[in-house]
Amino acid sequence: MGTLKKIVLLIGLTLVPVPFAAAAQAQTLQAVKDRGVLNCGVSQGLYGFSIADDKGNWSGLDVDFCRALAAAIFNDASKVKFVPVTTNERFQVLQSGAIDVLSRNSTWTLSRETDYKLNFGGVLYYDGQGFMLRKALNINSALDLDGKKVCVQSGTTTELNLKDFFNTNNMKLEEIALPTAAETEKAYDSGRCDVLTTDVSGLYAERVALSNPTDHVVLPDVISKEPLGPAVRQGDDQWFEIVKWTLFAMLNAEELGVSTETLDAARKSSKPDVMRLVGSDGNFGEQLGLTKDWVVRIVGQVGNYADVFTRNVGSDSKLGIPRAENNLWSRGGIQYAPPIR
């Protein structure tokens, strides 16, 4: 065991010696505070999730999550520096320390946590891989794509899922793999391929940017599980907890009916769950290294989960994506947050 110290772990009635590793130092939160700004890794441009306008103003679901973090830390949701990172380099950039959190429509997988030494802080958006094609092809099912040319971004889980789906269903695949999302979309729009595949949310986002959006349809088939969420480096438990509980706070706020519009009433509420959420009972924010009113800051400046979903990808956006599985567990979806207590 070398220089590692040993401790004994009581398991039932048996004492088992295990290596002792010193608790990770809580360094990221202090570094962010000292810097005065949160460095957030985002996409290079995906409508509804993270995209900048011609004045450099960022918007999207992933963007708002980082703003929620900044609100919790600084009481100022604007204290975020958005760092566009490529698909192929996103995890390495996070691991390098150049960004504090990656909030970039990234799928949570086992190998990404183990290979890159990352932790995913929950699921911000439940997604799945789908297909988009021209209505003129008159195809209504992914099982009818045999022999079609399919554009896909290389080096992604999307590419692996595509091959698995065609092989499993004994279909011939003519794959056109390109290094970036922009090149993939351009190839599809120009007619170089018949079909475009990526996460369903991405298909809705990319359809908006096509030459004639109404000429294209997203098939109902979903061929994979793509839980998208924010990621942080391993080794700083405090920072990991802040990131995941920021997401949980937004979900709990929606479930408890605490929104930007109802926040003042919530702060006067005598309901135990609401009191704990807004900080009028308990010291849950302080336990994270934040302030008592950390959730009030998040909801007041950014919103609860329903607020950010609706304006970025839902009914108030150009995408108009239904809540579906991203609805709360109590409303037919699978979004579910542990309680604050």
C-alpha positions as a printed NumPy array, in Angstrom:
array([[  0.   ,   0.   ,   0.   ],
       [  3.085,   2.228,   0.017],
       [  2.728,   5.464,   1.929],
       [ -1.056,   5.383,   1.928],
       [ -2.473,   5.215,   5.408],
       [ -4.945,   2.527,   6.347],
       [ -8.25 ,   2.769,   8.075],
       [-10.658,   0.033,   8.98 ],
       [-14.17 ,  -0.025,   7.639],
       [-16.821,  -1.777,   9.678],
       [-18.898,  -3.989,   7.379],
       [-21.313,  -6.055,   9.388],
       [-19.132,  -7.679,  12.012],
       [-15.977,  -7.781,   9.913],
       [-13.218,  -5.211,  10.049],
       [-11.74 ,  -4.754,   6.571],
       [ -8.605,  -2.609,   5.99 ],
       [ -9.01 ,  -0.124,   3.104],
       [ -6.781,   2.609,   1.685],
       [ -7.261,   6.056,   3.122],
       [ -7.449,   8.998,   0.759],
       [ -7.509,  12.489,   2.18 ],
       [-10.729,  14.369,   1.521],
       [-10.534,  16.507,  -1.593],
       [ -9.942,  20.153,  -0.905],
       [-12.811,  22.46 ,  -1.786],
       [-10.877,  24.63 ,  -4.197],
       [-13.138,  25.378,  -7.141],
       [-15.697,  27.516,  -5.315],
       [-12.957,  29.674,  -3.802],
       [-11.201,  29.986,  -7.156],
       [-14.449,  31.112,  -8.788],
       [-15.067,  33.657,  -6.02 ],
       [-11.511,  34.994,  -6.215],
       [-11.775,  35.309, -10.005],
       [-15.135,  37.024,  -9.737],
       [-16.644,  35.109, -12.624],
       [-17.742,  31.561, -13.444],
       [-16.076,  29.995, -16.505],
       [-18.744,  27.905, -18.233],
       [-18.049,  25.634, -21.21 ],
       [-20.846,  25.703, -23.799],
       [-21.409,  24.631, -27.403],
       [-20.217,  26.61 , -30.387],
       [-23.838,  27.337, -31.21 ],
       [-26.949,  25.185, -30.753],
       [-30.252,  27.01 , -30.772],
       [-32.213,  26.544, -27.563],
       [-29.245,  25.263, -25.587],
       [-26.285,  27.609, -26.007],
       [-25.98 ,  30.178, -28.762],
       [-24.704,  33.743, -29.019],
       [-26.4  ,  36.503, -31.006],
       [-24.578,  39.017, -33.178],
       [-23.836,  41.13 , -30.097],
       [-22.282,  38.242, -28.2  ],
       [-25.238,  37.718, -25.85 ],
       [-25.674,  34.057, -24.959],
       [-28.988,  32.267, -24.456],
       [-30.227,  28.704, -24.028],
       [-31.026,  26.008, -21.507],
       [-27.355,  25.186, -20.85 ],
       [-26.562,  28.892, -20.615],
       [-29.3  ,  29.505, -18.06 ],
       [-27.993,  26.677, -15.913],
       [-24.639,  28.442, -15.649],
       [-26.396,  31.694, -14.883],
       [-28.236,  29.9  , -12.08 ],
       [-24.881,  28.798, -10.66 ],
       [-23.582,  32.359, -10.847],
       [-26.708,  33.659,  -9.138],
       [-26.257,  31.169,  -6.298],
       [-22.582,  32.072,  -5.846],
       [-22.427,  35.804,  -6.557],
       [-26.058,  36.932,  -6.303],
       [-25.454,  38.079,  -9.873],
       [-26.475,  35.794, -12.752],
       [-24.446,  37.859, -15.214],
       [-21.093,  36.9  , -13.709],
       [-20.455,  34.14 , -16.24 ],
       [-17.862,  33.865, -18.975],
       [-19.149,  31.548, -21.686],
       [-16.386,  29.521, -23.336],
       [-17.356,  27.787, -26.615],
       [-15.748,  24.34 , -26.863],
       [-15.834,  21.736, -29.608],
       [-17.418,  18.326, -29.305],
       [-14.074,  16.546, -29.545],
       [-12.268,  18.76 , -27.043],
       [-14.983,  19.564, -24.479],
       [-13.978,  17.038, -21.813],
       [-10.265,  17.731, -22.132],
       [-10.93 ,  21.463, -21.746],
       [-12.864,  20.778, -18.546],
       [-10.157,  18.476, -17.235],
       [ -7.504,  21.132, -17.955],
       [ -9.148,  23.568, -15.543],
       [ -9.834,  26.168, -18.249],
       [-13.538,  25.992, -17.357],
       [-15.246,  25.35 , -14.016],
       [-18.235,  23.475, -15.385],
       [-19.226,  22.016, -18.737],
       [-22.838,  22.773, -19.621],
       [-22.901,  21.673, -23.232],
       [-25.618,  19.169, -24.273],
       [-23.303,  16.313, -23.259],
       [-24.507,  12.759, -22.663],
       [-23.789,  11.238, -19.261],
       [-22.038,   7.887, -19.749],
       [-19.918,   5.596, -17.612],
       [-16.822,   5.853, -19.809],
       [-16.904,   9.632, -19.835],
       [-16.81 ,   9.69 , -16.054],
       [-14.074,   7.079, -15.797],
       [-11.905,   7.995, -18.801],
       [-11.944,  11.745, -18.208],
       [-12.279,  11.654, -14.394],
       [-15.523,  13.641, -14.436],
       [-18.772,  13.709, -12.495],
       [-22.1  ,  14.557, -14.107],
       [-24.326,  16.677, -11.882],
       [-27.688,  15.201, -12.828],
       [-29.829,  15.332, -15.965],
       [-30.726,  18.794, -17.197],
       [-32.48 ,  17.395, -20.274],
       [-33.589,  13.848, -21.043],
       [-32.961,  13.277, -24.726],
       [-32.577,  10.489, -27.237],
       [-31.158,  10.089, -30.715],
       [-33.495,  10.55 , -33.649],
       [-33.62 ,  11.206, -37.379],
       [-34.637,  14.121, -39.565],
       [-35.344,  13.947, -43.296],
       [-37.217,  15.699, -46.05 ],
       [-40.965,  15.241, -46.084],
       [-40.751,  14.513, -49.813],
       [-39.149,  11.132, -49.051],
       [-42.478,  10.074, -47.531],
       [-40.806,   7.985, -44.809],
       [-42.552,   7.695, -41.436],
       [-40.337,   5.213, -39.598],
       [-36.62 ,   4.834, -38.978],
       [-36.993,   1.177, -39.949],
       [-37.544,   2.369, -43.531],
       [-34.123,   4.049, -43.798],
       [-32.422,   1.018, -45.353],
       [-29.822,   2.142, -47.876],
       [-30.205,   5.852, -47.12 ],
       [-27.269,   8.24 , -46.824],
       [-27.05 ,   9.453, -43.241],
       [-25.079,  12.496, -42.064],
       [-23.631,  12.173, -38.56 ],
       [-21.013,  13.959, -36.509],
       [-17.903,  11.838, -36.091],
       [-16.385,  10.938, -32.748],
       [-19.706,  11.032, -30.883],
       [-21.986,   8.541, -29.157],
       [-24.396,   9.441, -31.969],
       [-22.143,   7.766, -34.535],
       [-21.912,   4.583, -32.46 ],
       [-25.681,   4.469, -31.886],
       [-26.303,   4.907, -35.622],
       [-24.157,   1.911, -36.535],
       [-25.713,  -0.21 , -33.786],
       [-29.241,   0.639, -34.93 ],
       [-28.618,  -0.216, -38.591],
       [-26.705,  -3.413, -37.733],
       [-29.355,  -4.576, -35.266],
       [-32.098,  -4.114, -37.853],
       [-30.084,  -5.629, -40.739],
       [-30.183,  -2.427, -42.741],
       [-27.547,  -1.079, -45.108],
       [-25.986,   2.169, -43.92 ],
       [-24.228,   4.703, -46.099],
       [-22.654,   6.916, -43.449],
       [-21.307,  10.398, -44.096],
       [-19.362,  11.353, -40.969],
       [-18.164,  14.928, -40.536],
       [-16.087,  16.476, -37.73 ],
       [-18.4  ,  19.288, -36.598],
       [-22.109,  19.833, -36.1  ],
       [-22.03 ,  22.805, -38.491],
       [-20.456,  20.743, -41.287],
       [-22.919,  17.921, -40.688],
       [-25.901,  20.261, -40.877],
       [-24.533,  21.951, -44.002],
       [-24.045,  18.62 , -45.745],
       [-27.618,  17.618, -44.986],
       [-29.05 ,  20.987, -46.027],
       [-27.183,  20.831, -49.342],
       [-28.639,  17.407, -50.136],
       [-25.401,  15.483, -49.745],
       [-27.268,  13.006, -47.558],
       [-30.884,  11.928, -47.147],
       [-31.015,  11.868, -43.362],
       [-29.531,  13.789, -40.454],
       [-29.13 ,  12.093, -37.085],
       [-28.33 ,  13.538, -33.67 ],
       [-30.181,  14.06 , -30.393],
       [-33.849,  14.876, -31.   ],
       [-33.416,  18.254, -29.304],
       [-30.543,  18.987, -31.674],
       [-32.673,  18.072, -34.671],
       [-35.333,  20.573, -33.627],
       [-32.625,  23.189, -33.121],
       [-30.898,  22.508, -36.434],
       [-34.163,  22.43 , -38.389],
       [-34.694,  26.108, -37.502],
       [-31.436,  26.972, -39.294],
       [-32.171,  25.057, -42.519],
       [-32.947,  26.824, -45.792],
       [-36.577,  25.657, -45.746],
       [-37.381,  24.353, -42.241],
       [-40.96 ,  23.351, -43.063],
       [-39.731,  20.909, -45.729],
       [-38.235,  18.648, -43.043],
       [-39.687,  16.316, -40.442],
       [-38.293,  14.693, -37.294],
       [-39.285,  11.039, -37.151],
       [-40.979,   9.794, -33.963],
       [-38.395,   7.032, -33.476],
       [-35.92 ,   7.453, -30.6  ],
       [-33.087,   4.915, -30.7  ],
       [-31.037,   5.706, -27.609],
       [-30.953,   7.163, -24.109],
       [-29.137,  10.506, -24.043],
       [-29.286,  12.033, -20.55 ],
       [-27.733,  15.472, -20.994],
       [-26.291,  17.302, -18.031],
       [-23.542,  19.491, -16.587],
       [-20.172,  17.948, -15.761],
       [-17.347,  18.845, -13.377],
       [-13.911,  17.457, -12.606],
       [-13.629,  14.746,  -9.986],
       [-11.852,  15.557,  -6.735],
       [-13.849,  18.512,  -5.43 ],
       [-16.919,  17.194,  -3.663],
       [-18.134,  20.618,  -2.566],
       [-18.199,  21.936,  -6.138],
       [-19.886,  18.77 ,  -7.377],
       [-22.59 ,  19.209,  -4.724],
       [-23.147,  22.858,  -5.628],
       [-23.592,  22.006,  -9.304],
       [-25.991,  19.107,  -8.8  ],
       [-28.017,  20.831,  -6.069],
       [-28.431,  23.908,  -8.241],
       [-30.235,  21.671, -10.739],
       [-32.19 ,  19.944,  -7.958],
       [-33.176,  23.331,  -6.517],
       [-34.633,  24.43 ,  -9.859],
       [-36.649,  21.214, -10.119],
       [-37.838,  21.365,  -6.495],
       [-38.833,  24.991,  -6.984],
       [-41.066,  24.039,  -9.908],
       [-42.593,  21.17 ,  -7.994],
       [-43.374,  23.411,  -5.025],
       [-44.807,  26.152,  -7.225],
       [-41.997,  28.588,  -6.47 ],
       [-41.321,  30.726,  -9.553],
       [-40.15 ,  34.232, -10.3  ],
       [-43.765,  35.402,  -9.997],
       [-44.515,  33.613,  -6.707],
       [-41.168,  34.121,  -4.99 ],
       [-42.311,  36.892,  -2.629],
       [-45.201,  34.769,  -1.396],
       [-42.923,  31.754,  -1.019],
       [-40.594,  33.675,   1.286],
       [-43.566,  34.237,   3.616],
       [-44.835,  30.657,   3.359],
       [-45.341,  28.486,   6.446],
       [-45.093,  25.237,   4.452],
       [-42.034,  23.301,   5.687],
       [-40.778,  22.242,   2.226],
       [-41.071,  25.776,   0.875],
       [-39.427,  27.265,   3.971],
       [-36.435,  24.965,   3.565],
       [-36.233,  25.767,  -0.141],
       [-36.167,  29.546,   0.273],
       [-33.948,  29.497,   3.351],
       [-36.379,  30.692,   6.004],
       [-35.803,  27.382,   7.812],
       [-32.524,  25.483,   8.124],
       [-29.003,  26.24 ,   6.947],
       [-28.873,  24.2  ,   3.762],
       [-27.226,  26.884,   1.687],
       [-24.466,  27.321,   4.25 ],
       [-23.845,  23.578,   4.197],
       [-22.967,  23.912,   0.523],
       [-20.691,  26.882,   1.148],
       [-23.305,  29.308,  -0.193],
       [-25.811,  31.606,   1.512],
       [-29.136,  30.95 ,   3.154],
       [-31.009,  32.519,   0.238],
       [-29.167,  30.641,  -2.545],
       [-32.37 ,  29.24 ,  -4.082],
       [-34.086,  32.631,  -3.866],
       [-31.184,  34.02 ,  -5.903],
       [-31.532,  31.277,  -8.515],
       [-35.298,  31.533,  -8.931],
       [-35.4  ,  35.308,  -8.689],
       [-32.715,  35.932, -11.297],
       [-33.033,  32.903, -13.619],
       [-36.178,  30.957, -12.759],
       [-37.21 ,  27.433, -11.845],
       [-36.839,  24.49 , -14.22 ],
       [-40.162,  25.134, -15.979],
       [-39.215,  28.775, -16.559],
       [-35.932,  27.982, -18.288],
       [-37.34 ,  25.039, -20.265],
       [-40.341,  26.963, -21.565],
       [-38.466,  30.028, -22.761],
       [-35.489,  28.218, -24.298],
       [-36.811,  25.029, -25.897],
       [-40.496,  24.792, -24.97 ],
       [-43.724,  26.512, -25.887],
       [-42.326,  30.06 , -25.75 ],
       [-39.408,  29.242, -28.077],
       [-39.049,  28.642, -31.807],
       [-38.403,  24.96 , -31.091],
       [-41.682,  24.253, -29.321],
       [-40.461,  20.947, -27.853],
       [-43.069,  19.274, -25.6  ],
       [-42.039,  18.659, -21.976],
       [-42.731,  14.901, -22.38 ],
       [-40.147,  12.974, -20.317],
       [-38.697,  16.272, -19.117],
       [-41.862,  17.001, -17.212],
       [-41.894,  16.466, -13.468],
       [-42.429,  12.931, -12.192],
       [-45.756,  14.102, -10.721],
       [-46.931,  15.244, -14.16 ],
       [-46.116,  12.223, -16.287],
       [-42.408,  12.883, -16.844],
       [-39.258,  11.493, -15.246],
       [-37.658,  14.657, -13.873],
       [-37.222,  14.012, -10.178],
       [-35.093,  15.823,  -7.611],
       [-34.055,  14.719,  -4.124],
       [-35.61 ,  16.888,  -1.409],
       [-33.859,  19.743,   0.334],
       [-34.01 ,  18.741,   3.971]])
